[in-house]
Amino acid sequence: MMKVALLIVVSLMLGGLCPAWSAEQDDAALIKAVSRAKVTLQQGLTASQREGRPISGKFEMENGQLQLSIYTEKAGKFFEVIVDHMSGSIAKTEPITEGDDLAEAKTQSAAMAKAKTDLKSATNTAAIGSRAVAVTPDLKDGHPVASVSFAKGGKLQTATQPLD
């Protein structure tokens, strides 16, 4: 009985620690992959403009591979534009029509509708001297702001940049 109780306690303790360890491990893998990309987030935002106005962008690990994903809006419709992180060309464009992705796109679009600064400029300002990993707009107290995540000192950091 005592051994079983001890195993349960250790399992619960490890289970509580693993998510943080896993997140740090995921961040390290993302930072390493982004550092090898030839295309910056800012260049991805520019490339995606042919598919609409960029409303957010991020590097992410998809099935163990780095992907540069930009959400755009064009004529009231939303799209996910995948930009090749080595060449800067558009690899594919898919409509966003449902679920959490659509809800996020609508929220981001509402913030960008009030913005006077584009995401590329906000990212350049917030991530000076660092490699930008993600930029996401939102409304804070009715004002548009961008959360910019960037790799600095081997860790992901986030800064908020006003868009108005």
N, C-alpha and C positions, 0 to 999 in steps of 0.2 A: 504493500500500500504506500509506504513511504517513497519507494522508488518511482511509482506512478505519479504521485503528487509532485515529486521533484522534477520529473520529465515535463509535466504540465506547466509548472512554473517557469522552467528554462525555455520551453517552447513559446510561452506567452511573452517572455522577456525578449527573446530573439525576434519574434514576430513584430514587436514594437520597435526594435532597432532596425530591422531590415528595410522598411520603407525609406528611412532617412539615408541609409547606406546606399540603397538602390538609386535614389534620386541623385546623390552625389556622383555615383558611378555613371548614371545617364548623362549628367551635366558634363562630366569629364570627357565622355565619348563624343558628345555634341561639340564641345569646344575644340577637341582634336580634329574632328571632321571638318568643322567650319574653317579652321586655320589652313586646311589644305585646299579649300575651294578657291577657284580663280576669280569667281564673281562675288562681289559684295552684295549685301542686302540692298543697299542703295541702287546698285546697278540692276538688280532684279526688279525693284520698284519701277525704274525707268523702262526696262524691257517690257514689263507687263502693261504699260499704258496703251499699247495698241489694242488691248482687249478691254479697255475701260479705265476708269479712274481707280487707282490703288486705294483701298480702304484699310488694309493691314498686310503684314508680311512677316514670314518667319522661316528660319532654317529649322528643320526637324529631322529626327531619325525615323524613317519609315521602313520597316522590315530590315533593320540593320544598315540601311543606306541613307546617306544624306540627301535631303530634298529641300528645295527652296520653293515655298508655297506663298503666293500672293493672292489675296482676295481682291477682286475688282467689282465695280458697278458700272453698268452701261445700260442706258435707257430703262432704268428701274429694275433691271435684272442683275443677278449676282453670279460671279464666276470664280472658280479656283483656277489660277494660272500656275502651272508648274514650270519654273524657269530652270534650264540646265545650269547647274552651279559651276560647270567648267567652261562652257562656251558662251553663256548669256542668252542663248536662243530659247524660244518658248517650246517646251517639250510637249505640253498638252494643255488644253483648256476644257474644263468641265463646268456645266451649270450647277449652281447651288440652288436646290429647289425644296429642301425639307430638313427637318431635324434641328439639332443644335447648331450646325454650321449656318443654316439660314437665319436662325435667331441671332447668332453672333454677327453675321454680315449686316443685318438690319440695324443692330446697335452701333456697329462701327460706321455705317453709312450715316446715321443720325448725327454722330459726333463730327464726321467729316463735312457734313452739310453746313455746320457752323464754323468750321475751321477757315482761317485765313492763311495758314501755313501748310504746305504739303508735307507728307510723311517723310520724304527724302530729306528735306531741309531740317525737319525736327530730329531725324536720326543723325544727320551730320553734326548738329549742335550738341546733342546729348552724348554721343559716343566718340567725342574727339580723342584721337590717339588709341582707340580700341576697335575691335572688330564687332560690329553690330550683329546681333543674332535674331532679334524680333522687334517689331514695332506694332503696337495696338492702340488705336484711339478709343476714347471714352468721354463721357460727359461727367464732370465733377462740379457740382453746384451750378449747373447750367453752362459751364465753360468747357470747350473742347481741350483735351490734353492727350498727349501720347505717352504711353509707357514704353520705354526703349530698354531692351535687355542687350547687354554687351559683355563680351569676354574681356576680363582684365585681371591680370595676376593669376591666371589659371582658374578663375571662378567667374560665375555669371553674376552680374550686378544689374540693377535696374534703376533708371532715372526717369523722372516725369518731366515732360517738356510741354509748355503751353502751346496751343495751336491757334490762339486768337490774338 
